[in-house]
Amino acid sequence: MYFGSVRFFRHLIVVLVILLIFGLTVSTICLTVINGNYKDQISEMQSEVVLAQSNPVEEKPQNGLTIEYQEGYPDMYAKLAEKTKTVPKTVYLTFDDGPSARTAEILDILKQENIKATFFIIGREGVREKDLMKRIVEEGHTIGIHTYSHVYSSIYQSVESFLDDFHQTYDLIYEVTGVKPEIFRFPGGSINKYSAQYYEEIIAEMTRRGFTYYDWNSSSGDAIAHATQSSVYNSTVQSSAGKDRIILLMHDSIGKSCTVAALPKIIEYYKAEGFQFERITNDVAPVAFNYINY
Ligand SMILES: [Zn+2]
């Protein structure tokens, strides 16, 4: 009988060996092909990387998104304070629109009283009064920017116009006093009918550059026509009532004799109310007008 015979088993072994060899050969061929493909894929990817490296995709210009004025005046930057402080029972006397002969008189009073204050100067006036600019700094007060021309219709025309004007006073203060100013006050305050169209953009750009602006929460009313010594004093007292921290608006332009005349009494009033006097530095928490409802 063939099945179960010794011959049958011999043949079976031979067939099995042939099948085994065939199977091994086929699987070796398959593996080689797969491996080859895989290698091809890897080398393709590698060459793509090399290509990408040698031909970097050019950055597309962000049409309409490039803000050119950010690139202007590369030296005009300040360092924003990391932390701001709010000191209660403090008054910050601020004088805008100088320097002028009135500034000298105000500096004398402040010296006598040993009080430090803040002067937001107009560059156009400062050019004529460089000694007073130096005196402000030498006597320990803060010098800030109140633009160069103070002409609302031109400075608020655009962000570019504002920067163009601002840098003139920035440069002037640095040249004359060696101080790089860090704070400023907008003519008419940060939000007024002239700045209405661009104030958010101007504020954003000035903040990006590290400058801090200060509006006021109390006013001497010395900017109105026919202001007198007593009207200045009364406005100061009325607008200060109930406030714990005051940034007082005053002016030291040439015509403000009433302000100079009222100043000793104003100082006396604040002292009697228990206030301390400080100059503004950029770590003083700003007083700023609300955006809302304008
Ligand atoms: Zn002003």
Residues whose N, C-alpha, C, O or C-beta is under 5 A from the ligand:
A	BS01	ZN	D96 D97 P187 G188
